[in-house]
Amino acid sequence: MTAITLNLESLTTLTHDQFYQLCMNNKDVVMERSRSGKSIIMLPVGGESGAKVTLIRCLLRQPDV
C-alpha cells in the first residue's frame, strides 16, 4: 500500500481529538498519524500491486510443509 504523508504544521496542528474526527468524517480513507504528528494517507491497492499483496497474503496463510 502506498502512502502520502501530509505535513500540516504551517496550516494547523491537529489535536488527537481533531485527528480522530477527521478520520471519522472520512471513513473511506485510511489515515494514520506518525509519532511526530504527521498525517499519513494510505492509498488503496489496485492492479499489479494488489495482485502481489494477494499473493503474499495467500503464501502467509499456507501451513508449513
C-alpha positions in Angstrom: 0.0 0.0 0.0 1.4 3.4 -1.0 1.2 6.3 1.5 1.2 10.0 1.2 2.5 12.0 4.2 0.9 15.4 4.9 2.8 18.0 6.9 0.1 20.4 8.0 2.3 22.3 10.5 2.2 25.5 8.6 -1.6 25.4 8.4 -2.7 23.9 11.7 -1.8 21.5 14.4 -4.4 18.8 14.9 -5.1 17.5 18.4 -5.7 13.8 18.9 -9.5 14.5 19.1 -9.4 16.6 15.9 -7.5 13.9 14.0 -9.9 11.3 15.2 -12.8 13.5 14.0 -11.1 13.9 10.6 -10.8 10.1 10.3 -14.5 9.7 11.3 -15.6 12.2 8.8 -13.6 10.4 6.0 -14.2 6.7 6.8 -13.5 5.7 3.2 -9.9 7.0 3.5 -7.3 5.1 5.6 -5.4 7.6 7.7 -2.7 7.2 10.3 -0.6 9.6 12.3 3.1 9.3 12.8 4.8 9.8 16.2 5.9 13.2 15.0 2.2 14.2 14.3 2.3 14.0 10.5 -0.9 12.7 8.9 -0.4 9.7 6.6 -3.0 8.8 4.0 -2.8 5.2 2.8 -3.7 4.8 -0.9 -5.8 1.8 -1.9 -4.0 -1.1 -3.5 -5.0 -2.0 -7.1 -3.8 -3.5 -10.3 -0.4 -5.2 -10.2 0.4 -4.2 -6.6 -2.9 -5.6 -5.5 -2.1 -8.9 -7.1 1.2 -9.0 -5.3 -0.4 -8.3 -1.9 -3.0 -11.0 -2.6 -0.2 -13.5 -3.4 1.8 -12.6 -0.3 -1.4 -13.0 1.9 -2.0 -16.4 0.4 1.5 -17.5 0.9 1.5 -16.4 4.6 -1.7 -18.4 5.3 -0.3 -21.6 3.9 0.7 -24.2 6.5 4.4 -25.2 6.8 5.4 -28.0 4.5 
